Amino acid sequence: MIRVRFIAADGETVREAEAQPGDTLLHVAQCADQPLEGTCEGQMACSTCHVIVDADWFPRLPRAAEEEEDMLDLAAGARRTSRLACQIILTEALDGLSVRIPGEVRNMQGR
């Protein structure tokens, strides 16, 4: 079992969730009632699953693909440690991963 820690935009509300290896962070977040829309269903056509990865965890993630970086350029409130939750595949090495939910979301599909 992989544990994931979600920190709300207010920086104080914390929710922990459990995942299986191979789950996407977006799927885990949605199952844990986190406000990540994932409008494009993981196709990297929006940035509604944008999360800010804790700086200690960021180097442990595989490097973002160029397509993901392009979408993050359009994400509201993007930071150096921003990622799309649909592109983070959870492994046992990510047990304890901590991410923050941004305060705003911009839907690039315009829906």
NUVEX-988904 format. One record per residue (C-alpha): x, y, z. Coordinates in steps of 0.2 Angstrom, whole numbers, padded with zeros to 4 digits, always signed. Last residue first. Layout:
N
XYZ;...
% end
This chain:
111
-0078+0119-0104;-0063+0130-0110;-0052+0115-0113;-0038+0124-0104;-0047+0123-0088;-0038+0135-0076;-0038+0130-0058;-0035+0140-0042;-0029+0138-0024;-0017+0124-0029;-0019+0107-0021;-0003+0103-0011;+0007+0086-0013;+0015+0074-0001;+0022+0057-0006;+0023+0045+0009;+0026+0030-0002;+0033+0036-0018;+0046+0022-0019;+0032+0010-0018;+0026+0016-0035;+0013+0029-0040;+0011+0034-0058;+0012+0053-0059;+0005+0059-0076;-0013+0062-0071;-0007+0072-0056;+0000+0085-0067;+0016+0092-0060;+0022+0108-0051;+0038+0109-0042;+0045+0124-0050;+0028+0133-0048;+0012+0134-0057;-0001+0146-0050;-0014+0144-0064;-0008+0130-0076;-0003+0136-0094;+0016+0133-0093;+0010+0116-0084;+0002+0111-0101;+0019+0113-0110;+0028+0104-0096;+0017+0089-0098;+0020+0089-0117;+0039+0090-0114;+0038+0074-0103;+0040+0077-0084;+0055+0069-0076;+0052+0054-0065;+0048+0059-0048;+0060+0057-0033;+0067+0075-0036;+0050+0082-0032;+0048+0073-0015;+0058+0085-0004;+0051+0100-0013;+0033+0095-0009;+0024+0092-0026;+0012+0106-0032;-0003+0099-0040;-0011+0102-0057;-0026+0091-0061;-0036+0104-0070;-0021+0107-0082;-0030+0102-0098;-0026+0092-0114;-0013+0080-0105;-0024+0065-0109;-0027+0060-0091;-0046+0061-0091;-0047+0078-0100;-0057+0086-0086;-0045+0080-0072;-0056+0089-0059;-0044+0089-0044;-0054+0095-0029;-0049+0080-0018;-0063+0068-0013;-0051+0054-0009;-0056+0044-0024;-0052+0059-0035;-0035+0061-0027;-0031+0043-0029;-0036+0043-0048;-0026+0059-0051;-0011+0052-0042;-0011+0038-0055;-0012+0020-0048;+0002+0008-0054;+0006+0003-0036;-0010+0003-0025;-0016+0019-0016;-0020+0025+0001;-0026+0042+0006;-0021+0056+0018;-0030+0072+0020;-0022+0088+0026;-0031+0104+0029;-0018+0117+0034;-0010+0125+0018;-0026+0134+0014;-0025+0126-0004;-0027+0109+0004;-0013+0097+0008;-0014+0079+0001;-0003+0066+0008;-0001+0049-0001;+0002+0032+0007;+0006+0017-0004;+0000+0000+0000;
% end
